[in-house]
Amino acid sequence: MQLKSLKVTTWNLEHCNRLITDNPSEQIVDRRNRIWNTLESIDPDVICLQEGPKGSQAIQDFCKQVFKGRYVPVLLPTDNDRDYQLLGSQWIWFVVKSDLADRCYLQDPDVWQTFTEEKSWKVHQWGEEISNSHKHYRHPQVMVMNIDGEHEIEFIGVHLKSKINKKKIVWENGDLTGEYVNEALKARIKLATESANVRKYIHAKFEQLEHPGIVLLGDCNDPVGKDHFEKYYMFFDLISNLQGEVLMSERFFNHALFDYPNHLRWTCKYRDAIKKIPASKNPLLIDHILMSQPIVKGRLPLKAAANAGLVEHQSFERHNAGSNSKTRTSDHRPVSLVLTA
């Protein structure tokens, strides 16, 4: 049976592990309720979750305790959590409404590595002749959904390299100097290579299908445009890397928020230590949804029409009213894309 519509949401839900317990405190119950009320208001069919709990049993427990069993995780057919190839405690998960579960499966990360022909890759830091090795700390997760018995959409969930830098900021004659610069550039170069690896996978899909339906979504840890280091050191920005080359028009990805109002196009607020801008005055869009041209041009049964993307500000604000740092749903706002027949 063909789906008439599909709402897809990406949400970095900030330390999901802390919500899994059989004896929740009042604060945990409060936060759980706020998350659930937000989801009920948004009503997504598919959720790409970042900072999800570590391990397949943990995400199943999370879905029962926080999502009230109405959403289920899409898992690999394995008992070994190492097969997800996710490191650390913040994992990427796809969870779907239970009546959609039979349409979905999670692709083994080994398939990704076969298509890209690399599990890790060489990285040359700026000006260095000797390379070092890098790989995805949180390996992209790919969920495949059948939408009408014949056509599929691949959802690529990412949580790319963090740019957190705890080194001391030092200015000299109007320029940044010292370890802060080195640390910042190392992080950004690694982040750029992760996006290049994602595009390598996407390129492989276009070598297999004439019109692949692909949605790329998640926390990319970088906003649209160039920050200080991209402007003065690297001269390119991450989102352009993910979108691809515009002259390869069929392979260029559209951003779901392209036609969304500019003043609402943000998902979190963090302090800019370089420009000394407080978090309250520094809205950033680091949670993204991008989609392939076949989805935009209607070459699949489901299409992203005009104004199909949004940041879920209203639901976020409404259900976080009166919260504090321990009971708010997250420091990120959800982003959604609605596909229609």
PyMOL commands that set and color helices and strands:
alter all, ss='L'
color gray80, all
select helices_A, chain A and resi 16-19+26-42+56-65+81-84+98-103+109-116+179-206+228-234+238-243+249-251+262-264+279-281+293-296+313-320
alter helices_A, ss='H'
color red, helices_A
select strands_A, chain A and resi 5-12+46-52+71-73+91-97+104-107+121-123+132-134+141-146+152-159+170-172+175-177+213-219+254-255+268-269+283-284+287-291+309-311+335-340
alter strands_A, ss='S'
color yellow, strands_A
deselect
rebuild
show_as cartoon
